[in-house]
Amino acid sequence: MIDTTTRAAQTTSWQHTSVRTAAELLLGLSFFATMAFGGFGALTGHASVLAGVSAIVFLTTLTCVLVSWFSGAGDPVEADR
């Protein structure tokens, strides 16, 4: 039998800041925009400025989100949450 009176309860928290949530949403939207404009450009044979801009936005937000995800990986405070 396990004594739970002295052990802290383990809870998982899904605490996201609004900036992090917005960045993750922008990541998904920019991916779909890049695929849509890039596919349309490939279909018609014309390069689209919107495809290039959305690709830059996608790569930038991908970098920011990956840094956000892995920046607290070794932080002992994050491990306790």
C-alpha positions in Angstrom: 0.0 0.0 0.0 1.3 3.5 -0.9 1.2 6.2 1.7 -0.2 9.3 -0.2 -0.3 11.6 2.8 3.3 12.9 2.5 3.7 12.6 -1.3 2.6 15.5 -3.4 0.0 14.8 -6.0 1.2 14.6 -9.5 -0.7 16.8 -11.9 -0.2 17.5 -15.5 -0.6 21.1 -16.4 -1.3 22.4 -19.9 -0.3 26.0 -19.2 0.1 27.8 -22.4 0.5 31.5 -22.8 -1.6 33.3 -25.3 1.5 34.2 -27.3 2.6 30.5 -27.5 -0.9 29.5 -28.5 -1.0 32.2 -31.2 2.4 31.1 -32.5 1.2 27.5 -32.8 -1.9 28.5 -34.6 0.1 30.7 -37.0 2.4 27.8 -37.6 -0.5 25.6 -38.8 -2.1 28.4 -40.8 1.1 29.4 -42.5 1.8 25.7 -43.4 -1.6 25.4 -45.1 -1.1 28.8 -46.9 2.4 27.7 -48.1 1.0 24.4 -49.5 -2.0 26.1 -51.1 -0.2 28.9 -52.7 2.8 26.7 -53.7 0.5 24.1 -55.2 -1.5 26.7 -57.1 1.8 28.2 -58.4 3.0 24.7 -59.5 -0.3 24.0 -61.2 -0.4 27.3 -63.1 3.3 27.5 -63.7 3.6 30.9 -62.0 5.6 31.7 -58.9 3.5 33.4 -56.2 4.8 36.1 -53.9 2.3 34.9 -51.3 3.8 31.4 -51.4 7.2 32.9 -50.7 6.0 35.1 -47.9 4.0 32.3 -46.3 7.0 30.0 -46.5 9.1 32.6 -44.7 6.4 33.1 -42.0 6.2 29.3 -41.7 9.9 28.8 -41.2 10.1 31.7 -38.7 7.2 30.5 -36.6 8.5 26.9 -36.8 11.8 28.1 -35.3 10.1 30.1 -32.6 7.7 27.2 -31.6 10.5 24.6 -31.5 12.6 26.9 -29.3 9.6 27.4 -27.1 9.0 23.7 -26.8 12.5 22.7 -26.0 13.8 25.7 -24.1 12.4 24.3 -20.8 13.4 20.7 -21.4 16.3 20.8 -18.8 14.7 23.2 -16.4 14.0 21.5 -13.1 11.0 23.8 -12.5 9.4 22.5 -15.7 10.1 18.9 -14.7 8.1 19.3 -11.5 4.9 20.4 -13.3 
